Amino acid sequence: MSARLLEVAANSVASALAAQAGGAGRVELCSALELGGLTPSYAIIAMARERLRIPLYVLIRPRPGDFLYDDEECEAMRRDVETCVALGCDGVVLGVLDADGDVDMERCYGLLAAAGHLGVTFHRAFDLVRDPRRSLDDVIALGCERVLTSGGQASALEGAPLIRELIAQAGDRIAIMPGAGVTAANLATLAAATGAREFHASAKRQLASGMRHRPPLLADMQGGELRSDIEQVRALVRALPPIG
């Protein structure tokens, strides 16, 4: 990769199109960002694929919470991966851990086999592993092309020291992509602190509700939807420092 790249976590077709219009290099499509992201519906994936010109990766996560999945959940994820293949997506974003905090190699191999030629990002399940350095080698052995991580901290800026170590360990074998709390204001600092070339952000804002009927319950729902904002995406893209 000759330039730094911004990936936007988009929770709808509208968010994906905003990411594209703002200059993002890739979209990670999901639903329920407020829950950390879940797999979007078939229709949302299909519509995003029809409308996007930039690479489209789809989050494969069947529920909120941890990343310890049983056989039924893994089957659901495998079927979602197969859907992404059939719809012509560019990649999927996934991850499975075992109860001891290691990468569940057997279950991950099954999902990667279903992905076939698609690119695969190992998502922030990585931030819950007990030994990040060992787990990085496991993810490389799986054949993933990148790891999304906050360095095991609440934000990527806080986790920057570990992210930098992981990038050094990875070399040219896999990309390490910082994510969590990435903004236009801190992106250059994060790039300098880690040496990363890809970054992940949602660039989202809360929209006002368009409803004229406003019962009290609407306030509890915080009004309108969360959506990626074109201007925030543009600001992030402008903040990407050159390499070298």
C-alpha positions as CSV (number, residue, x, y, z in Angstrom):
1,M,0.0,0.0,0.0
2,S,1.6,3.3,-1.1
3,A,-0.6,5.6,1.0
4,R,-2.4,5.6,4.3
5,L,-6.0,4.4,4.2
6,L,-9.1,5.2,6.2
7,E,-11.7,2.5,6.8
8,V,-15.1,3.6,8.0
9,A,-17.4,1.5,10.1
10,A,-20.8,2.2,8.4
11,N,-24.0,1.1,10.1
12,S,-26.3,1.6,7.1
13,V,-26.4,2.1,3.4
14,A,-26.6,5.8,4.0
15,S,-23.5,5.7,6.2
16,A,-21.6,3.6,3.6
17,L,-22.4,6.1,0.9
18,A,-21.3,9.0,3.2
19,A,-18.0,7.2,3.8
20,Q,-17.5,6.8,0.1
21,A,-18.4,10.4,-0.6
22,G,-16.1,11.6,2.1
23,G,-13.1,9.8,0.6
24,A,-12.8,6.6,2.7
25,G,-10.8,3.9,1.1
26,R,-12.9,1.0,2.5
27,V,-16.2,0.4,4.3
28,E,-16.8,-2.1,7.1
29,L,-20.5,-2.6,7.0
30,C,-22.3,-3.5,10.2
31,S,-25.5,-2.8,12.2
32,A,-25.9,-1.8,15.9
33,L,-22.8,0.3,16.3
34,E,-24.0,1.1,19.8
35,L,-23.5,-2.6,20.6
36,G,-20.0,-2.7,19.1
37,G,-21.4,-3.8,15.7
38,L,-23.4,-6.8,14.5
39,T,-23.9,-8.5,11.1
40,P,-26.2,-6.4,8.9
41,S,-29.2,-7.8,7.1
42,Y,-29.1,-9.5,3.7
43,A,-30.8,-6.5,2.1
44,I,-28.4,-4.0,3.6
45,I,-25.4,-5.9,2.4
46,A,-26.9,-6.3,-1.1
47,M,-27.9,-2.7,-1.4
48,A,-24.4,-1.5,-0.2
49,R,-22.7,-3.8,-2.7
50,E,-24.9,-2.4,-5.5
51,R,-24.1,1.2,-4.6
52,L,-20.5,1.2,-3.5
53,R,-17.4,1.6,-5.7
54,I,-14.9,1.2,-2.9
55,P,-14.1,-2.1,-1.2
56,L,-16.9,-3.5,1.0
57,Y,-16.1,-5.7,4.0
58,V,-19.0,-7.0,6.2
59,L,-18.8,-7.6,9.9
60,I,-19.6,-11.2,10.9
61,R,-20.8,-11.0,14.5
62,P,-24.1,-12.7,15.5
63,R,-24.6,-11.1,18.9
64,P,-23.2,-8.5,21.3
65,G,-20.9,-9.6,24.2
66,D,-17.8,-11.8,24.1
67,F,-16.4,-13.8,21.2
68,L,-16.8,-17.3,22.6
69,Y,-19.3,-18.9,20.2
70,D,-21.0,-22.2,20.2
71,D,-21.7,-24.5,17.2
72,E,-25.0,-22.9,16.3
73,E,-23.5,-19.4,16.3
74,C,-20.6,-20.5,14.2
75,E,-22.9,-22.1,11.7
76,A,-24.8,-18.8,11.5
77,M,-21.6,-16.9,11.0
78,R,-20.5,-19.4,8.3
79,R,-23.8,-18.9,6.5
80,D,-23.4,-15.1,6.7
81,V,-19.9,-15.4,5.2
82,E,-21.4,-17.5,2.4
83,T,-23.9,-14.7,1.8
84,C,-21.1,-12.2,1.5
85,V,-19.4,-14.4,-1.1
86,A,-22.6,-14.8,-3.1
87,L,-23.3,-11.1,-3.1
88,G,-19.8,-10.2,-4.3
89,C,-18.4,-8.5,-1.2
90,D,-14.7,-7.8,-1.1
91,G,-14.1,-9.2,2.4
92,V,-15.4,-10.1,5.8
93,V,-14.5,-9.1,9.4
94,L,-14.6,-11.9,12.0
95,G,-13.0,-13.5,15.0
96,V,-13.6,-16.3,17.4
97,L,-11.8,-16.9,20.8
98,D,-11.8,-19.9,23.1
99,A,-12.6,-19.8,26.8
100,D,-8.9,-19.3,27.7
101,G,-8.6,-16.2,25.7
102,D,-6.7,-17.7,22.7
103,V,-7.7,-17.6,19.0
104,D,-10.0,-20.5,18.3
105,M,-8.1,-21.8,15.4
106,E,-10.4,-24.6,14.4
107,R,-13.5,-22.4,14.3
108,C,-11.7,-19.6,12.6
109,Y,-10.3,-22.0,9.9
110,G,-13.9,-23.0,9.2
111,L,-15.0,-19.4,8.6
112,L,-12.0,-18.6,6.5
113,A,-12.7,-21.7,4.4
114,A,-16.2,-20.4,3.8
115,A,-14.8,-17.0,2.8
116,G,-12.7,-18.5,0.0
117,H,-11.2,-15.7,-2.1
118,L,-12.5,-12.9,0.1
119,G,-10.2,-10.8,2.2
120,V,-10.5,-11.3,6.0
121,T,-9.9,-8.9,8.8
122,F,-9.6,-10.3,12.3
123,H,-11.7,-7.9,14.4
124,R,-11.4,-6.5,17.9
125,A,-11.9,-9.9,19.5
126,F,-8.1,-9.6,19.3
127,D,-8.3,-7.0,22.2
128,L,-9.6,-9.7,24.5
129,V,-6.8,-12.3,24.0
130,R,-4.5,-13.2,26.9
131,D,-1.3,-13.1,24.8
132,P,-1.4,-10.5,22.0
133,R,1.9,-11.5,20.5
134,R,1.2,-15.2,20.4
135,S,-2.3,-14.5,19.0
136,L,-0.9,-12.3,16.3
137,D,1.1,-15.2,15.0
138,D,-2.0,-17.4,15.2
139,V,-4.0,-14.8,13.1
140,I,-1.2,-14.7,10.6
141,A,-1.2,-18.5,10.4
142,L,-5.0,-18.4,9.7
143,G,-4.3,-16.3,6.6
144,C,-6.0,-13.1,7.6
145,E,-4.8,-9.9,5.9
146,R,-5.2,-7.5,8.8
147,V,-6.0,-7.2,12.5
148,L,-8.3,-4.4,13.8
149,T,-7.2,-3.5,17.3
150,S,-7.1,-0.8,20.0
151,G,-4.0,-2.3,21.5
152,G,-6.2,-3.9,24.2
153,Q,-7.2,-0.5,25.6
154,A,-10.4,1.6,25.5
155,S,-9.0,3.7,22.7
156,A,-6.3,3.1,20.0
157,L,-4.3,6.1,21.3
158,E,-4.1,4.6,24.8
159,G,-3.1,1.3,23.2
160,A,-0.5,2.9,20.8
161,P,2.6,1.3,22.5
162,L,1.3,-2.2,22.0
163,I,0.0,-1.4,18.5
164,R,3.5,-0.2,17.6
165,E,5.0,-3.5,19.0
166,L,2.5,-5.6,17.0
167,I,3.3,-3.7,13.8
168,A,7.0,-4.4,14.3
169,Q,6.3,-8.1,15.0
170,A,4.0,-8.3,12.0
171,G,6.4,-6.9,9.4
172,D,5.1,-7.5,6.0
173,R,3.0,-10.5,7.0
174,I,-0.2,-8.8,8.0
175,A,-1.5,-5.2,8.4
176,I,-2.3,-3.9,11.9
177,M,-5.2,-1.4,11.8
178,P,-5.8,0.8,14.9
179,G,-9.4,1.5,15.7
180,A,-11.5,2.9,18.7
181,G,-11.7,6.6,19.4
182,V,-9.9,7.6,16.1
183,T,-10.8,11.2,15.2
184,A,-9.4,13.8,12.9
185,A,-7.9,15.5,15.9
186,N,-5.8,12.6,17.0
187,L,-5.2,10.7,13.8
188,A,-1.8,12.2,13.0
189,T,-0.6,11.6,16.6
190,L,-1.8,8.0,16.4
191,A,0.0,7.5,13.1
192,A,3.2,8.9,14.5
193,A,2.9,6.8,17.7
194,T,2.2,3.5,15.9
195,G,3.5,3.7,12.3
196,A,0.2,2.2,11.1
197,R,-0.9,2.7,7.5
198,E,-4.6,1.8,7.9
199,F,-7.0,3.4,10.4
200,H,-10.6,2.5,11.4
201,A,-13.2,5.1,12.5
202,S,-17.0,5.4,12.5
203,A,-17.1,9.2,11.9
204,K,-20.6,9.1,13.2
205,R,-23.1,11.7,14.5
206,Q,-26.5,11.6,16.0
207,L,-29.2,12.8,13.6
208,A,-32.2,14.7,14.8
209,S,-35.5,12.8,14.4
210,G,-37.6,13.8,11.5
211,M,-40.8,12.9,13.3
212,R,-43.3,15.7,13.9
213,H,-45.1,13.6,16.5
214,R,-42.8,13.6,19.5
215,P,-44.0,11.5,22.4
216,P,-41.9,11.4,25.5
217,L,-40.5,8.0,24.7
218,L,-38.8,9.4,21.6
219,A,-36.4,11.3,23.8
220,D,-35.4,8.1,25.5
221,M,-34.5,6.8,22.0
222,Q,-32.2,9.8,21.5
223,G,-34.1,11.0,18.5
224,G,-32.8,10.0,15.0
225,E,-30.3,7.5,13.8
226,L,-26.5,7.4,14.1
227,R,-24.9,7.9,10.8
228,S,-21.4,8.3,9.4
229,D,-20.9,12.0,8.5
230,I,-19.4,13.1,5.2
231,E,-17.6,16.1,6.7
232,Q,-16.1,14.0,9.5
233,V,-14.9,11.4,7.0
234,R,-13.4,14.2,4.9
235,A,-11.6,15.6,7.9
236,L,-10.2,12.2,8.8
237,V,-9.0,11.7,5.2
238,R,-7.3,15.1,5.2
239,A,-5.7,14.3,8.6
240,L,-4.0,11.2,7.2
241,P,-0.3,12.0,7.1
242,P,1.8,11.1,4.1
243,I,4.1,8.1,4.4
244,G,7.8,8.8,4.7
